[in-house]
Amino acid sequence: MTAKRRFRNVVRIGPVQVATSYDGRGREKHTAACTAPRCGFSTDYDSRAAAELAARTHCCPVR
């Protein structure tokens, strides 16, 4: 069972949203998730710079 995350510092870069939250162990995580229909891209990173780089370089496979 997963805990509900509280996202803060949400930024939108193209179709991808980058946000910061805490994981279940209290560590800060940065998430990049694509909001395009049927894309499914979502990953967690340890640094904000890595999440923003992933958002800038993401290309949706669904066209």
C-alpha positions, 0 to 999 in steps of 0.5 A: 500500500502506498502513502499519499504524497504531498507535492510542492514546488510544482513546475510545468516544462512542456507536457511534463510536471516536475514536483518535490515531495518526501518519500516514505523514509523522509528523504526528499525526492523529485518527480518528473511525470508527463501529463500527455494522454497514454504516455506513462512517463514518470520517474523519481530522482534524487536531485531537482536538476536531474528531474528538470533535465529529464523533463526538458529532454522527454519525447512522448512515444505516443503521437 
